[in-house]
Amino acid sequence: MSGPHWYVEATRRCLTARFGGPVHLDPPEVDWDRRAVCRATLPDGRRAVVKVDTDGVRHHRERTGLLAAADAGAPVPLVLWHGHDGFHFLVLEEVPTTRSLVDEDAPWRVAGAAVRALHDTPVPPGTAMFCDGVGEWEQHVDHRVAVECAAAVERGLLDQAESDAVRRYALRTLAAAGPAPRALVHGDLQARHLLVHGDRVVLVDFGDVGWGDPVMDLVVLTHFHPWRRDEVLDGYGADGALRERVELLAPLYSLWRNLFVSRWYFENEFEQRRNSETARRVLETEVLPAERTPPVRLECDAVLVDFDGLLIDTEYAGWRSWNELYGRYGRRLDTATWAARCGGDDPLSPWDELEGFAGAPLDREAMEQARRVVRDGMLTVLPGVRRFLDHCATSGFTLCLVSNSPMKWVRRQMDALGLDADAFDLIVTSGEHPPKPAPDGYLIALDELGVAASRAIAFEDSARGVSAAKAAGLRCVAVPNRITVHNDFSHADLVVGGLDEVALVSTSEVPR
């Protein structure tokens, strides 16, 4: 929308008709991104908060979340009316206070109880994941952290090594935390969105409501006030297990939140210093120290690497693109199911299942083209890959790529993502060998390179790939990605979080 106060006339006309008399609108408190918020005086003298939105999905999300929370007894503003007349309208009873949780002597313990009431609200059917995620919470968080890290590198808030460290930290932390409980979360639970009215704390501004991990709300509420976290958890009624989960996830969720807000402020030309400084503090005091472990020293003369899932993030992009199709029918594709097929020649192609959900034949060709666009748009080089390949090149290691994918795919993605195919002494792709877990690709590579298996190391991201390398007589380092972390890597010689956690030393440099 354009023009000053684009919503005023339509809002005044609609609300006057709805409430049976003239409605006075105060100046806007928010007027951007096709939505506006202002306070109003209704014909009977009541004060209200009026939200005007051109986005029906956003309006439905907030309205549904508020009504569900109110029905469950959570302290939220009363919905006086909602409807559509050119724009989407949400009229809420004004909370008669100017105090919020940021004020001195605010009741943080009461706030904890208020948040617990929200999280105990049954998630309404059809509610989307927070931040429009798909699939499982852990994969969504990992994806969003990767997006924010890339943006932070672009604007100079992080360097590439720090970004890689954050992404490895995210993968490890989410794996250690285990599956998140599914709760209705506020999504933007900063302290100023909890208003203090008498002995009550009221939760307001539900524009980002969705389902997700309740720990995220608890962390966002307290990441600028960490000394208040115990009070909040006491009021919340947190048990020991939840407190441990909060402690484990707090650095990751705080960093994600601050990188996101910092980026948003940067893009909209607002002051971003507080969030940027908080992101740097969490990075330097919590994340980087956890990642500063000495690299594992390995001796070899030849390095043999997989491609999909090891160098580029195809496993997650493929899973997510299929999962978006599943989401159209209210279903999801389990990551463990997808992970079980990674590294083989039978990629999941669930058209029959999707047509069963739809109850009718689908235009497979058109949908597949669209799916591939989504997939390719999410492909990224995985953390540590560029530095690892640069080290191999500058240190004189023989470098070979062994993939189940066709050469056309490998070359196209290398060109798109800026990886130099000429850096490899040999590329062995599908059509030249039976697919992994058969060892043939590795045996061909060793033969053509003239290198003994004992003097080479393979790097794989999947259990099938590790099986192929071991069957060829190679030592194999497993580097699980956010999908194949579900695989069993007990047969690998070593499991690491990223390629840059390994220090390669040529056997010719090792004293005998």
Secondary structure, DSSP 8 states (H G I E B T S, - for coil): --STTTTHHHHHHHHHHHHTS--EEEEEEEEETTEEEEEEE-TTS-EEEEEEES-HHHHHHHHHHHHHHHHTT-----EEEEEESSSEEEEEE------BTTSTT--HHHHHHHHHHHHTS---TT--BGGG--S-HHHHHHHHHHHHHHHHHHTTSS-HHHHHHHHHHHHHHHHHH-S---EEE-S---GGGEEEETTEEEE---TT-EEE-HHHHHHHHHTT-GGGHHHHHHHHT--HHHHHHHHHHHHHHHHHHHHHHHHHHHHTT---HHHHHHHHHHIIIIIHHHH----EEEEESEEEE--BTTTB-HHHHHHHHHHHHHHTTT----HHHHHHHTTSS-----HHHHHHHHTS---HHHHHHHHHHHHHHH--B-TTHHHHHHHHHHTT-EEEEE-SS-HHHHHHHHHHHT--GGG-SEEE-TTSS--TTSSHHHHHHHHHHT--GGGEEEEESSHHHHHHHHHTT-EEEE---TTGGGS--TTSSEE-SSGGGEEEEEGGGS--
